[in-house]
Amino acid sequence: QIQLAESGGGLAQTGGSLRLSCATTGVTFSWYVMGWYRQAPGKDRELVATLTFDGTTDYLDAVKGRFTISRADIGGTLYLQMNNLKPEDTAVYYCNARPISWGATYWGQGTQVTVSS
């Protein structure tokens, strides 16, 4: 059974940093594109960053140069390092596993990130 569990959210000041973690259970990284999404109040969920098995990354323009997605193959954890945080980064952040070929997409429960000005 596949499970995703985020942690590491919290309150940060503008210009600060946070590192989000997503502990995975049952995920074979070579079968999935791993990603982080976020949803701010009153807005649609948006894709923040993705990481493929071969290490290819992609980022939302608004976070390029500030956020870094990575993974630890041993232990099966996905990370999102967030630097130079801005108030507009405030949102609930979700971990996501999307199959490369077929199958279900999985989500974590989300972790709140709040950036104060």
PyMOL commands that place a pseudoatom at each C-alpha (Angstrom):
pseudoatom trace, name=CA, resn=GLN, resi=1, chain=A, elem=C, hetatm=0, pos=[0.000, 0.000, 0.000]
pseudoatom trace, name=CA, resn=ILE, resi=2, chain=A, elem=C, hetatm=0, pos=[1.349, 3.384, -1.003]
pseudoatom trace, name=CA, resn=GLN, resi=3, chain=A, elem=C, hetatm=0, pos=[1.403, 6.180, 1.525]
pseudoatom trace, name=CA, resn=LEU, resi=4, chain=A, elem=C, hetatm=0, pos=[2.893, 9.674, 1.470]
pseudoatom trace, name=CA, resn=ALA, resi=5, chain=A, elem=C, hetatm=0, pos=[3.400, 11.712, 4.633]
pseudoatom trace, name=CA, resn=GLU, resi=6, chain=A, elem=C, hetatm=0, pos=[4.648, 15.298, 4.619]
pseudoatom trace, name=CA, resn=SER, resi=7, chain=A, elem=C, hetatm=0, pos=[6.408, 17.064, 7.455]
pseudoatom trace, name=CA, resn=GLY, resi=8, chain=A, elem=C, hetatm=0, pos=[8.534, 20.129, 8.019]
pseudoatom trace, name=CA, resn=GLY, resi=9, chain=A, elem=C, hetatm=0, pos=[6.012, 22.880, 7.489]
pseudoatom trace, name=CA, resn=GLY, resi=10, chain=A, elem=C, hetatm=0, pos=[5.598, 25.755, 9.874]
pseudoatom trace, name=CA, resn=LEU, resi=11, chain=A, elem=C, hetatm=0, pos=[6.045, 29.467, 10.281]
pseudoatom trace, name=CA, resn=ALA, resi=12, chain=A, elem=C, hetatm=0, pos=[8.945, 31.332, 8.681]
pseudoatom trace, name=CA, resn=GLN, resi=13, chain=A, elem=C, hetatm=0, pos=[9.846, 34.952, 8.185]
pseudoatom trace, name=CA, resn=THR, resi=14, chain=A, elem=C, hetatm=0, pos=[10.335, 36.559, 4.794]
pseudoatom trace, name=CA, resn=GLY, resi=15, chain=A, elem=C, hetatm=0, pos=[13.779, 35.564, 3.557]
pseudoatom trace, name=CA, resn=GLY, resi=16, chain=A, elem=C, hetatm=0, pos=[13.884, 32.481, 5.751]
pseudoatom trace, name=CA, resn=SER, resi=17, chain=A, elem=C, hetatm=0, pos=[14.118, 28.812, 4.881]
pseudoatom trace, name=CA, resn=LEU, resi=18, chain=A, elem=C, hetatm=0, pos=[12.201, 25.613, 5.483]
pseudoatom trace, name=CA, resn=ARG, resi=19, chain=A, elem=C, hetatm=0, pos=[12.765, 22.057, 4.333]
pseudoatom trace, name=CA, resn=LEU, resi=20, chain=A, elem=C, hetatm=0, pos=[9.763, 19.875, 3.669]
pseudoatom trace, name=CA, resn=SER, resi=21, chain=A, elem=C, hetatm=0, pos=[10.025, 16.100, 3.778]
pseudoatom trace, name=CA, resn=CYS, resi=22, chain=A, elem=C, hetatm=0, pos=[7.742, 13.478, 2.299]
pseudoatom trace, name=CA, resn=ALA, resi=23, chain=A, elem=C, hetatm=0, pos=[8.164, 10.008, 3.739]
pseudoatom trace, name=CA, resn=THR, resi=24, chain=A, elem=C, hetatm=0, pos=[7.003, 7.430, 1.241]
pseudoatom trace, name=CA, resn=THR, resi=25, chain=A, elem=C, hetatm=0, pos=[5.858, 3.871, 1.781]
pseudoatom trace, name=CA, resn=GLY, resi=26, chain=A, elem=C, hetatm=0, pos=[5.503, 1.428, -1.089]
pseudoatom trace, name=CA, resn=VAL, resi=27, chain=A, elem=C, hetatm=0, pos=[6.746, 3.870, -3.758]
pseudoatom trace, name=CA, resn=THR, resi=28, chain=A, elem=C, hetatm=0, pos=[9.186, 2.652, -6.388]
pseudoatom trace, name=CA, resn=PHE, resi=29, chain=A, elem=C, hetatm=0, pos=[10.753, 5.888, -7.572]
pseudoatom trace, name=CA, resn=SER, resi=30, chain=A, elem=C, hetatm=0, pos=[11.440, 4.535, -11.065]
pseudoatom trace, name=CA, resn=TRP, resi=31, chain=A, elem=C, hetatm=0, pos=[7.694, 4.091, -11.605]
pseudoatom trace, name=CA, resn=TYR, resi=32, chain=A, elem=C, hetatm=0, pos=[6.641, 7.613, -10.621]
pseudoatom trace, name=CA, resn=VAL, resi=33, chain=A, elem=C, hetatm=0, pos=[7.211, 11.282, -11.258]
pseudoatom trace, name=CA, resn=MET, resi=34, chain=A, elem=C, hetatm=0, pos=[7.477, 12.749, -7.770]
pseudoatom trace, name=CA, resn=GLY, resi=35, chain=A, elem=C, hetatm=0, pos=[6.277, 16.245, -7.131]
pseudoatom trace, name=CA, resn=TRP, resi=36, chain=A, elem=C, hetatm=0, pos=[5.315, 18.974, -4.727]
pseudoatom trace, name=CA, resn=TYR, resi=37, chain=A, elem=C, hetatm=0, pos=[2.119, 20.983, -5.121]
pseudoatom trace, name=CA, resn=ARG, resi=38, chain=A, elem=C, hetatm=0, pos=[0.725, 23.850, -3.084]
pseudoatom trace, name=CA, resn=GLN, resi=39, chain=A, elem=C, hetatm=0, pos=[-2.661, 25.394, -2.505]
pseudoatom trace, name=CA, resn=ALA, resi=40, chain=A, elem=C, hetatm=0, pos=[-3.162, 28.834, -1.066]
pseudoatom trace, name=CA, resn=PRO, resi=41, chain=A, elem=C, hetatm=0, pos=[-6.518, 29.914, 0.407]
pseudoatom trace, name=CA, resn=GLY, resi=42, chain=A, elem=C, hetatm=0, pos=[-9.023, 30.669, -2.325]
pseudoatom trace, name=CA, resn=LYS, resi=43, chain=A, elem=C, hetatm=0, pos=[-6.683, 29.499, -5.087]
pseudoatom trace, name=CA, resn=ASP, resi=44, chain=A, elem=C, hetatm=0, pos=[-6.301, 26.381, -7.186]
pseudoatom trace, name=CA, resn=ARG, resi=45, chain=A, elem=C, hetatm=0, pos=[-3.687, 23.800, -6.357]
pseudoatom trace, name=CA, resn=GLU, resi=46, chain=A, elem=C, hetatm=0, pos=[-0.536, 24.449, -8.389]
pseudoatom trace, name=CA, resn=LEU, resi=47, chain=A, elem=C, hetatm=0, pos=[2.486, 22.376, -9.293]
pseudoatom trace, name=CA, resn=VAL, resi=48, chain=A, elem=C, hetatm=0, pos=[5.625, 23.641, -7.572]
pseudoatom trace, name=CA, resn=ALA, resi=49, chain=A, elem=C, hetatm=0, pos=[8.323, 21.140, -8.560]
pseudoatom trace, name=CA, resn=THR, resi=50, chain=A, elem=C, hetatm=0, pos=[8.799, 17.723, -10.099]
pseudoatom trace, name=CA, resn=LEU, resi=51, chain=A, elem=C, hetatm=0, pos=[11.568, 15.142, -10.049]
pseudoatom trace, name=CA, resn=THR, resi=52, chain=A, elem=C, hetatm=0, pos=[11.889, 12.175, -12.375]
pseudoatom trace, name=CA, resn=PHE, resi=53, chain=A, elem=C, hetatm=0, pos=[13.809, 8.993, -11.698]
pseudoatom trace, name=CA, resn=ASP, resi=54, chain=A, elem=C, hetatm=0, pos=[16.721, 10.090, -13.892]
pseudoatom trace, name=CA, resn=GLY, resi=55, chain=A, elem=C, hetatm=0, pos=[17.047, 13.285, -11.869]
pseudoatom trace, name=CA, resn=THR, resi=56, chain=A, elem=C, hetatm=0, pos=[15.333, 15.716, -14.218]
pseudoatom trace, name=CA, resn=THR, resi=57, chain=A, elem=C, hetatm=0, pos=[13.703, 18.567, -12.318]
pseudoatom trace, name=CA, resn=ASP, resi=58, chain=A, elem=C, hetatm=0, pos=[11.188, 21.217, -13.237]
pseudoatom trace, name=CA, resn=TYR, resi=59, chain=A, elem=C, hetatm=0, pos=[9.955, 24.196, -11.246]
pseudoatom trace, name=CA, resn=LEU, resi=60, chain=A, elem=C, hetatm=0, pos=[7.179, 26.740, -11.152]
pseudoatom trace, name=CA, resn=ASP, resi=61, chain=A, elem=C, hetatm=0, pos=[8.652, 29.999, -12.456]
pseudoatom trace, name=CA, resn=ALA, resi=62, chain=A, elem=C, hetatm=0, pos=[7.824, 31.758, -9.189]
pseudoatom trace, name=CA, resn=VAL, resi=63, chain=A, elem=C, hetatm=0, pos=[10.107, 29.435, -7.187]
pseudoatom trace, name=CA, resn=LYS, resi=64, chain=A, elem=C, hetatm=0, pos=[12.992, 28.928, -9.606]
pseudoatom trace, name=CA, resn=GLY, resi=65, chain=A, elem=C, hetatm=0, pos=[16.313, 29.685, -7.950]
pseudoatom trace, name=CA, resn=ARG, resi=66, chain=A, elem=C, hetatm=0, pos=[14.765, 29.514, -4.478]
pseudoatom trace, name=CA, resn=PHE, resi=67, chain=A, elem=C, hetatm=0, pos=[13.354, 25.974, -4.141]
pseudoatom trace, name=CA, resn=THR, resi=68, chain=A, elem=C, hetatm=0, pos=[15.113, 22.658, -4.729]
pseudoatom trace, name=CA, resn=ILE, resi=69, chain=A, elem=C, hetatm=0, pos=[13.458, 19.267, -5.022]
pseudoatom trace, name=CA, resn=SER, resi=70, chain=A, elem=C, hetatm=0, pos=[15.496, 16.190, -4.202]
pseudoatom trace, name=CA, resn=ARG, resi=71, chain=A, elem=C, hetatm=0, pos=[15.140, 12.664, -2.902]
pseudoatom trace, name=CA, resn=ALA, resi=72, chain=A, elem=C, hetatm=0, pos=[16.945, 10.104, -0.789]
pseudoatom trace, name=CA, resn=ASP, resi=73, chain=A, elem=C, hetatm=0, pos=[16.667, 6.723, -2.470]
pseudoatom trace, name=CA, resn=ILE, resi=74, chain=A, elem=C, hetatm=0, pos=[17.639, 4.951, 0.733]
pseudoatom trace, name=CA, resn=GLY, resi=75, chain=A, elem=C, hetatm=0, pos=[14.661, 5.455, 2.962]
pseudoatom trace, name=CA, resn=GLY, resi=76, chain=A, elem=C, hetatm=0, pos=[12.455, 6.710, 0.156]
pseudoatom trace, name=CA, resn=THR, resi=77, chain=A, elem=C, hetatm=0, pos=[12.098, 10.345, 1.197]
pseudoatom trace, name=CA, resn=LEU, resi=78, chain=A, elem=C, hetatm=0, pos=[11.311, 13.295, -1.056]
pseudoatom trace, name=CA, resn=TYR, resi=79, chain=A, elem=C, hetatm=0, pos=[12.429, 16.794, -0.047]
pseudoatom trace, name=CA, resn=LEU, resi=80, chain=A, elem=C, hetatm=0, pos=[11.684, 20.379, -0.912]
pseudoatom trace, name=CA, resn=GLN, resi=81, chain=A, elem=C, hetatm=0, pos=[14.280, 22.883, 0.261]
pseudoatom trace, name=CA, resn=MET, resi=82, chain=A, elem=C, hetatm=0, pos=[12.721, 26.336, 0.287]
pseudoatom trace, name=CA, resn=ASN, resi=83, chain=A, elem=C, hetatm=0, pos=[14.996, 29.360, 0.602]
pseudoatom trace, name=CA, resn=ASN, resi=84, chain=A, elem=C, hetatm=0, pos=[14.365, 33.086, 0.475]
pseudoatom trace, name=CA, resn=LEU, resi=85, chain=A, elem=C, hetatm=0, pos=[10.729, 32.516, 1.360]
pseudoatom trace, name=CA, resn=LYS, resi=86, chain=A, elem=C, hetatm=0, pos=[8.133, 35.118, 0.467]
pseudoatom trace, name=CA, resn=PRO, resi=87, chain=A, elem=C, hetatm=0, pos=[4.650, 35.735, 1.891]
pseudoatom trace, name=CA, resn=GLU, resi=88, chain=A, elem=C, hetatm=0, pos=[3.180, 34.526, -1.409]
pseudoatom trace, name=CA, resn=ASP, resi=89, chain=A, elem=C, hetatm=0, pos=[4.692, 31.096, -0.700]
pseudoatom trace, name=CA, resn=THR, resi=90, chain=A, elem=C, hetatm=0, pos=[2.148, 30.683, 2.096]
pseudoatom trace, name=CA, resn=ALA, resi=91, chain=A, elem=C, hetatm=0, pos=[0.082, 27.597, 1.293]
pseudoatom trace, name=CA, resn=VAL, resi=92, chain=A, elem=C, hetatm=0, pos=[-0.564, 23.991, 2.154]
pseudoatom trace, name=CA, resn=TYR, resi=93, chain=A, elem=C, hetatm=0, pos=[2.124, 21.915, 0.444]
pseudoatom trace, name=CA, resn=TYR, resi=94, chain=A, elem=C, hetatm=0, pos=[1.352, 18.428, -0.836]
pseudoatom trace, name=CA, resn=CYS, resi=95, chain=A, elem=C, hetatm=0, pos=[3.589, 15.572, -1.881]
pseudoatom trace, name=CA, resn=ASN, resi=96, chain=A, elem=C, hetatm=0, pos=[2.503, 13.751, -5.035]
pseudoatom trace, name=CA, resn=ALA, resi=97, chain=A, elem=C, hetatm=0, pos=[3.404, 10.522, -6.843]
pseudoatom trace, name=CA, resn=ARG, resi=98, chain=A, elem=C, hetatm=0, pos=[2.181, 10.353, -10.434]
pseudoatom trace, name=CA, resn=PRO, resi=99, chain=A, elem=C, hetatm=0, pos=[2.697, 7.100, -12.364]
pseudoatom trace, name=CA, resn=ILE, resi=100, chain=A, elem=C, hetatm=0, pos=[4.850, 7.287, -15.483]
pseudoatom trace, name=CA, resn=SER, resi=101, chain=A, elem=C, hetatm=0, pos=[2.691, 4.890, -17.448]
pseudoatom trace, name=CA, resn=TRP, resi=102, chain=A, elem=C, hetatm=0, pos=[-0.538, 3.845, -15.782]
pseudoatom trace, name=CA, resn=GLY, resi=103, chain=A, elem=C, hetatm=0, pos=[-2.082, 3.522, -12.356]
pseudoatom trace, name=CA, resn=ALA, resi=104, chain=A, elem=C, hetatm=0, pos=[-3.292, 5.720, -9.552]
pseudoatom trace, name=CA, resn=THR, resi=105, chain=A, elem=C, hetatm=0, pos=[-1.878, 9.068, -8.450]
pseudoatom trace, name=CA, resn=TYR, resi=106, chain=A, elem=C, hetatm=0, pos=[-1.150, 9.433, -4.751]
pseudoatom trace, name=CA, resn=TRP, resi=107, chain=A, elem=C, hetatm=0, pos=[-1.217, 12.441, -2.434]
pseudoatom trace, name=CA, resn=GLY, resi=108, chain=A, elem=C, hetatm=0, pos=[-0.064, 13.165, 1.044]
pseudoatom trace, name=CA, resn=GLN, resi=109, chain=A, elem=C, hetatm=0, pos=[-2.222, 14.923, 3.601]
pseudoatom trace, name=CA, resn=GLY, resi=110, chain=A, elem=C, hetatm=0, pos=[-0.417, 18.247, 3.238]
pseudoatom trace, name=CA, resn=THR, resi=111, chain=A, elem=C, hetatm=0, pos=[1.685, 20.453, 5.493]
pseudoatom trace, name=CA, resn=GLN, resi=112, chain=A, elem=C, hetatm=0, pos=[1.050, 24.122, 6.168]
pseudoatom trace, name=CA, resn=VAL, resi=113, chain=A, elem=C, hetatm=0, pos=[3.712, 26.701, 5.329]
pseudoatom trace, name=CA, resn=THR, resi=114, chain=A, elem=C, hetatm=0, pos=[3.145, 30.246, 6.522]
pseudoatom trace, name=CA, resn=VAL, resi=115, chain=A, elem=C, hetatm=0, pos=[5.548, 33.054, 5.676]
pseudoatom trace, name=CA, resn=SER, resi=116, chain=A, elem=C, hetatm=0, pos=[5.194, 36.276, 7.621]
pseudoatom trace, name=CA, resn=SER, resi=117, chain=A, elem=C, hetatm=0, pos=[6.126, 39.649, 6.181]
for i in range(1, 117): cmd.bond("trace and resi %d" % i, "trace and resi %d" % (i + 1))
show_as sticks, trace
zoom trace
